[in-house]
Amino acid sequence: MLITPVLLCGGSGTRLWPLSRKSYPKQFVPLVGDETLFQASALRLSGVGSGLEFASPMVVTNTDFRFIVAEQLVAIGIDPGTILIEPEGRNTAPAILAAALHAFSADQDAVLLVAPSDHVVPDADAFRAAVVRGLDALKQGKLVTFGITPTHAETAYGYLELAETPDNSGAPVPLKQFVEKPDAQRAAEMLAAGNFKWNAGIFLFRASDILAAYRTHAPELLAPVEAALATATPDLGFLRLDPEPWAQADDISIDYAVMEKSSNLSVVPFDAAWSDLGGWDAVWRETGPDENGVVTSGDATAIECQNSLLRSDSDQLELVGIGLENIIAVAMNDAVLVADASRAQDVKKAVVALKEKGAPQATTFPKDHRPWGWFESLVVGNRFQVKRIMVHPGASLSLQSHFHRSEHWIVVEGTARVTIDDDVKLVTENQSVYIPLGAVHRMENPGKVPMVLIEVQTGAYVGEDDIVRYEDKYARGQGAKG
């Protein structure tokens, strides 16, 4: 039975600030291990083995993340498959409906495994074995969800109440009801009862069965989502849903729209480790504290600390903690978080506070990812800005000009092919070139290795929207960045 993974790839990037932000949420960051959470999720749901065969994934994401998604899949050797672009986030019910409709149009027997792309499941084989057990219920027309065996009385998760206590075989069990996030006392009671599981938001079903459930329980979603898909436009290998009908779809989760109203749900108990990395306390647990309960990452040093997490994601910043206890400290080039570990769930309050004061650090990541690579601002001053720019092999920026600034480019790694009006030349390491104000220019990497340069902008205005674009292989409009 061929299974198509559906990876949900949105996110607001608030709970793991400052490392995770709206412009670059946690699934794209290597928080635990060498791969990003998104890459680890894709690898977990790929290949053939353990009685399963996975098709290329279908990813539902937004326009800002589309190139990051494709790039990270290619980097781990996975065919990007279908990438559906949501014009705006409408929660999981419309997203999953769009995926199911698209899959059903290609194969009326399609089987979908829907999963968030930002969870940690260390034992991929154990998860695949749970999927195999879920296929028995799927073959009976059931909608299957996966319940995580609780390890503690957690108040940040919703729960699944099973109709009976599992027999430890891992076999599917009928679902009695969904339970909202409890208070501490209720969470302790459910942990002791033995027939409650954490709701991981992972589902297995035939496309035809979930579409029947939508028709019964959420028919109001069908028309706008069907219309958005019917008039979707291909865009450089992506499929962009039509924004006008999509905006008419309710902003609602699949649990509220469909699952809580359905009577044919089965739950596959999953006893192995799992985390949604819903806060820095979860990162601390999953990373593996030492004998003093301390986790350090990057250029961080802990001296006589206990039960603390120290992480530096800047190669220019040494983070040192002395005598800390129950502290979370996360440092980046442009922001530092210091919090009591017991307040990990309150980190999102920092994002709200920064938004209110207009700080760009609230939502914008210091390294700005583009389809051709990335750039980061090193220094910004009155009438100037200094950037570091990385261009992937074979990639190029758009042919463009600026009204208000000139630019100096110094190549520090690789070779750049530079177009300035009618002049095209190669610029190698330790060489520089000047781009006069108003000149039509382009930067390309013709080589086989990444090209890195330092860009010095000078002029009356150095904003990213000072751009006239003449040609762009990525089909972005006027005023788009990069």
Buried (B, 14 or more C-beta within 10 A) or exposed (E): EEBBBBBBBBBBBBBBBBBBBBBBBBBBBEBBEEBBBBBBBBBBBBEEEBEBEBBBBBBBBBBEBBBBBBBBBEEBEBEBBBBBBBBEBBBBBBBBBBBBBBBBEEEEEBBBBBBBBBBBBBBBEBBBBBBBBBBBBBEEEBBBBBBBBBEEBBBBBBBBBBEEEBEEEBBBBBBBEBBEEBEEEBBBEBBEEEBBBBBBBBBBBBBBBBBBBBEEBBEEBBEBBBBBBEBBEEBBEBBBBBBEBBEBBBEBBBBBBBBBEBEBBBBBBBBBBBBBBBBBBBBBBBBEBEEEBBBBBBBBEBEEBBBBBBBBBBEEBEBBBEEBBBBBBBBBBBBBBEBEBEBBBEBBEBBEEBBEEEBBBBBBBBBBBBBBBBBBBBEEEEEEBBBBBBBBEEBBBBBBBBEBBBBBBBBEBBBBBBBBEEEEEEBEBEBEBEBEBBBBBBBBBBBEEBBBBBBBBBBEEBEEEBBBBEEBEBEBEEEBEB
